[in-house]
């Protein structure tokens, strides 16, 4: 099969498109012929910073496609099923072996590119907002990196339950688009202080909840939280350290939650939530934003675009 692989961590130029051996499945796995591959923030961080476990390493968390083989123990998937899937490695390829319980059936009305985005972007946003963040109707939530995959999902999901949404982003095109997805306020982080803007919007009260997928913004995020409010930090798209002074958080009785979605996607309540999100997508209740599509053979260009072009939503590769 063809795949985008690398032998050492580094810039997008380390990726090479070449022939590698087809993956082999275990008894609990399915083999997927990928149709659309979503480039996730973790893919970029891993390629850039994590030495591969072996040569011709295939990176990648998320893709959709058709099941072409099932393991001996698999009963809930069959050859021909259209699925979207998550796993910790291997999606940047024509074929991908994943555990069957890391897949979700794609409704007939959902396109492959959008389906590839839902488990991580929307699944993460939903878990952060509700399972950890406890967001309720009428509360105010601040969403950092609101133009990214998780951010755009969080804006929509928070708006759907009647929360007041403050979105943080930059770039005129992205700032102009975010309100149509449900943001009540949009803060341009490049033109002013986010903390000051939040204090103005909330009349000095602060926000009930912050969703921060960036990492390097944690200190500023924490400064926007109201007394007894919550902050959920997930991933580390900014690639920096995650240290933060917690003295003020303790004094204000605030709560911080860390989220790493990898192991959570196997839990039944998270899996069933993703099924519901796929159904909501089919009904037009939520939208997946795809900035651009590349052929898998141009994985270098796709990764560079995802890192440098500040896309609105996700970048997709097509095998």
Phi and psi in degrees as a GROMACS rama.xvg file:
@    title "Ramachandran Plot"
@    xaxis  label "Phi"
@    yaxis  label "Psi"
@TYPE xy
-92.899  144.869  UNK-2
-154.45  158.767  UNK-3
-94.7773  116.252  UNK-4
-128.161  164.861  UNK-5
-147.054  153.698  UNK-6
-106.228  -13.8398  UNK-7
-149.699  150.106  UNK-8
-70.3546  150.057  UNK-9
163.863  -160.009  UNK-10
-65.9619  169.76  UNK-11
-52.8639  -24.5401  UNK-12
-63.9565  -15.3723  UNK-13
-72.8458  -17.9121  UNK-14
-72.3534  137.147  UNK-15
-130.341  141.421  UNK-16
-99.838  111.845  UNK-17
-154.202  173.433  UNK-18
-77.1511  134.145  UNK-19
-137.435  167.845  UNK-20
-67.091  144.289  UNK-21
-62.8088  141.524  UNK-22
-70.17  150.292  UNK-23
-104.52  142.05  UNK-24
-99.8886  150.454  UNK-25
-92.4431  -179.501  UNK-26
-64.6966  -22.0143  UNK-27
-105.116  11.189  UNK-28
-106.105  166.697  UNK-29
-125.65  153.464  UNK-30
-104.948  126.72  UNK-31
-113.155  129.745  UNK-32
-84.6719  107.197  UNK-33
-68.5986  141.908  UNK-34
-109.874  -38.086  UNK-35
-146.792  136.212  UNK-36
-118.337  122.408  UNK-37
-91.0049  125.459  UNK-38
-81.9447  114.744  UNK-39
-98.0941  159.208  UNK-40
-57.2315  -38.3777  UNK-41
-63.7362  -31.738  UNK-42
-60.8315  -43.8476  UNK-43
-67.0931  -43.2764  UNK-44
-64.224  -44.6966  UNK-45
-62.4184  -46.9359  UNK-46
-61.5321  -35.1459  UNK-47
-80.1226  -32.9412  UNK-48
-126.948  -18.5333  UNK-49
-103.659  116.465  UNK-50
-59.5009  134.749  UNK-51
-67.6821  153.733  UNK-52
-74.8049  -15.8979  UNK-53
-162.611  179.476  UNK-54
-73.8996  159.041  UNK-55
50.8819  49.9083  UNK-56
-77.0204  130.729  UNK-57
-100.017  113.788  UNK-58
-85.038  169.564  UNK-59
126.659  130.215  UNK-60
-97.7091  -29.4527  UNK-61
-140.589  137.137  UNK-62
-164.976  162.67  UNK-63
-120.411  162.744  UNK-64
170.452  -163.92  UNK-65
-111.698  134.738  UNK-66
-69.2199  125.809  UNK-67
-115.639  -8.73401  UNK-68
-159.603  144.517  UNK-69
-126.212  146.715  UNK-70
-72.9394  165.375  UNK-71
-62.0259  -29.484  UNK-72
-93.3919  -3.33595  UNK-73
-81.7407  126.042  UNK-74
-118.517  -18.623  UNK-75
-100.644  6.40919  UNK-76
-136.77  151.31  UNK-77
-139.667  161.322  UNK-78
-58.1058  132.709  UNK-79
102.31  -16.7156  UNK-80
-62.8049  136.577  UNK-81
-91.2243  123.015  UNK-82
-133.85  160.52  UNK-83
-116.221  149.681  UNK-84
-144.532  158.358  UNK-85
-130.779  139.953  UNK-86
-158.23  168.388  UNK-87
-79.0282  -5.96152  UNK-88
-168.88  147.283  UNK-89
108.725  2.01248  UNK-90
-76.4588  -19.2235  UNK-91
-80.9126  60.335  UNK-92
-158.351  164.914  UNK-93
-71.5686  -29.6912  UNK-94
-127.658  144.143  UNK-95
-143.183  122.904  UNK-96
-96.4274  122.766  UNK-97
-138.651  154.942  UNK-98
-59.3768  139.628  UNK-99
-58.6682  -32.517  UNK-100
-80.8013  8.10278  UNK-101
-103.836  16.7535  UNK-102
-122.291  156.956  UNK-103
-135.465  138.661  UNK-104
-68.6021  132.318  UNK-105
-88.1863  122.719  UNK-106
-58.9399  152.411  UNK-107
-62.6505  -25.3726  UNK-108
-90.1869  7.30747  UNK-109
-109.068  128.338  UNK-110
-75.9332  160.602  UNK-111
-63.5295  -41.0962  UNK-112
-62.4885  -47.1595  UNK-113
-63.9341  -41.0621  UNK-114
-60.3086  -37.2973  UNK-115
-64.6849  -26.9847  UNK-116
-82.3537  -30.3714  UNK-117
-62.1863  -49.3798  UNK-118
-57.113  -45.4297  UNK-119
-82.3331  -54.1648  UNK-120
-63.6746  -55.9489  UNK-121
-78.1491  -37.0636  UNK-122
-61.7999  -41.7214  UNK-123
-66.1446  -47.0659  UNK-124
-59.657  -44.4737  UNK-125
-62.8289  -45.2505  UNK-126
-63.4269  -43.6092  UNK-127
-66.0221  -43.4043  UNK-128
-68.1046  -44.3425  UNK-129
-110.426  -50.9343  UNK-130
-66.7487  -42.5389  UNK-131
-96.7212  -49.1366  UNK-132
-76.0733  -19.7343  UNK-133
59.5875  33.1282  UNK-134
-63.7541  135.868  UNK-135
-124.458  158.334  UNK-136
-53.133  133.017  UNK-137
91.1028  -13.8317  UNK-138
-78.7611  164.697  UNK-139
-109.039  129.205  UNK-140
-122.862  135.64  UNK-141
-102.262  129.908  UNK-142
-119.12  111.787  UNK-143
-76.6287  154.983  UNK-144
50.6291  49.5614  UNK-145
-69.9082  -10.8514  UNK-146
-93.9538  -3.40632  UNK-147
-81.3704  177.617  UNK-148
-59.9952  -50.6843  UNK-149
-67.6594  -40.4097  UNK-150
-61.879  -47.7152  UNK-151
-63.2533  -37.827  UNK-152
-65.1383  -43.0381  UNK-153
-64.6963  -39.788  UNK-154
-56.8341  -47.9881  UNK-155
-67.1132  -45.1497  UNK-156
-68.5199  -37.533  UNK-157
-67.8291  -41.2108  UNK-158
-63.7288  -35.9312  UNK-159
-61.4525  -29.9285  UNK-160
-95.8506  4.78093  UNK-161
87.3164  22.7354  UNK-162
-81.421  156.773  UNK-163
-88.445  123.33  UNK-164
-110.142  123.673  UNK-165
-110.685  117.233  UNK-166
-106.704  138.527  UNK-167
-114.146  127.686  UNK-168
-158.849  -165.571  UNK-169
-154.073  164.85  UNK-170
87.6189  123.676  UNK-171
-57.2652  -43.9405  UNK-172
-61.6183  -42.0684  UNK-173
-71.5088  -42.3695  UNK-174
-61.7657  -36.0411  UNK-175
-71.8754  -27.8438  UNK-176
-84.5133  -35.1076  UNK-177
-58.7573  -38.3646  UNK-178
-59.3801  -30.819  UNK-179
-67.7702  -14.9327  UNK-180
-96.5504  -1.65963  UNK-181
125.419  -0.717273  UNK-182
-73.5157  133.278  UNK-183
-82.2863  -32.6686  UNK-184
-137.433  144.1  UNK-185
-126.317  126.004  UNK-186
-105.533  127.98  UNK-187
-86.2589  104.984  UNK-188
-67.4868  -17.5396  UNK-189
-85.9636  -9.45849  UNK-190
-118.994  5.16304  UNK-191
-177.093  176.535  UNK-192
-82.9395  123.752  UNK-193
-63.9701  -40.9635  UNK-194
-62.6984  -45.0282  UNK-195
-61.2002  -41.6849  UNK-196
-63.6861  -41.2463  UNK-197
-65.57  -42.2172  UNK-198
-62.1079  -36.9636  UNK-199
-65.892  -46.6793  UNK-200
-63.0357  -41.4199  UNK-201
-93.5193  6.7588  UNK-202
55.7087  41.1379  UNK-203
83.0775  -1.3669  UNK-204
-81.3617  -28.7789  UNK-205
84.6979  177.759  UNK-206
-102.954  155.213  UNK-207
-74.3416  -31.3531  UNK-208
-148.523  141.343  UNK-209
-121.533  135.675  UNK-210
-108.654  118.12  UNK-211
-125.223  102.304  UNK-212
-93.7643  8.64171  UNK-213
-93.7646  -46.6841  UNK-214
98.5966  -61.6303  UNK-215
-69.3518  -12.0651  UNK-216
-94.212  7.69096  UNK-217
-57.8229  -43.9798  UNK-218
-62.1593  -43.3906  UNK-219
-68.6186  -37.6587  UNK-220
-60.1801  -46.1588  UNK-221
-61.8361  -31.7293  UNK-222
-70.6893  -12.4013  UNK-223
-95.5152  -8.27789  UNK-224
-80.5642  135.131  UNK-225
-69.7698  158.461  UNK-226
-53.4871  135.08  UNK-227
67.6192  13.6821  UNK-228
-83.1656  -178.915  UNK-229
-127.979  149.018  UNK-230
-130.877  128.927  UNK-231
-113.876  119.494  UNK-232
-110.396  134.232  UNK-233
-141.181  130.194  UNK-234
67.7271  -168.004  UNK-235
-158.373  61.3207  UNK-236
-60.2685  -27.229  UNK-237
-74.8694  -16.9658  UNK-238
74.8979  9.1572  UNK-239
-100.883  -165.297  UNK-240
-75.3948  160.594  UNK-241
-113.345  19.4823  UNK-242
-77.7005  143.931  UNK-243
-153.514  143.848  UNK-244
-76.5339  118.76  UNK-245
-98.794  6.1099  UNK-246
-60.5139  -47.8523  UNK-247
-66.0425  -34.4845  UNK-248
-63.447  -40.3638  UNK-249
-65.4856  -45.0648  UNK-250
-62.3732  -30.1495  UNK-251
-96.5446  6.87793  UNK-252
55.636  38.862  UNK-253
-89.079  159.494  UNK-254
-121.741  131.773  UNK-255
-113.315  133.884  UNK-256
-121.299  132.449  UNK-257
-99.3645  139.043  UNK-258
-128.184  128.664  UNK-259
-127.044  111.103  UNK-260
-74.8172  -21.4937  UNK-261
-44.4838  -63.4656  UNK-262
-71.1873  -19.1547  UNK-263
-74.3344  -24.6271  UNK-264
-68.74  -10.401  UNK-265
-87.1077  -13.0172  UNK-266
-74.8686  142.013  UNK-267
-58.6816  -45.381  UNK-268
-67.1166  -30.1976  UNK-269
-73.2347  -42.3913  UNK-270
-61.1915  -43.2122  UNK-271
-68.9189  -31.6972  UNK-272
-62.5044  -40.7489  UNK-273
-66.592  -37.1941  UNK-274
-58.4325  -42.0542  UNK-275
-67.2288  -36.9751  UNK-276
-67.0178  -38.8024  UNK-277
-63.4336  -38.988  UNK-278
-64.9434  -41.7167  UNK-279
-62.9262  -36.7256  UNK-280
-64.8361  -42.3344  UNK-281
-62.4966  -35.0509  UNK-282
-81.0564  -4.46686  UNK-283
80.5032  15.184  UNK-284
-80.5859  -22.6777  UNK-285
-134.07  162.069  UNK-286
-128.727  140.119  UNK-287
-100.239  127.565  UNK-288
-98.2581  120.138  UNK-289
-115.735  118.571  UNK-290
-75.9364  -43.8374  UNK-291
-162.419  151.993  UNK-292
-116.424  140.983  UNK-293
-126.647  151.862  UNK-294
-69.2241  148.781  UNK-295
-57.761  -30.3023  UNK-296
-62.2467  -18.0809  UNK-297
-107.863  39.295  UNK-298
-59.6137  -35.9352  UNK-299
-57.3867  -50.3836  UNK-300
-63.7845  -38.9207  UNK-301
-64.3984  -43.9183  UNK-302
-65.4914  -41.8483  UNK-303
-62.7428  -41.6365  UNK-304
-63.2786  -44.4081  UNK-305
-62.5563  -32.6708  UNK-306
-83.1845  -37.5243  UNK-307
-106.177  -25.1392  UNK-308
-88.7001  -1.96301  UNK-309
51.144  60.0892  UNK-310
-67.4966  156.204  UNK-311
-92.6631  99.2746  UNK-312
92.6936  -147.445  UNK-313
-100.433  158.089  UNK-314
-107.828  133.582  UNK-315
-115.402  142.389  UNK-316
-114.742  142.571  UNK-317
-114.914  120.792  UNK-318
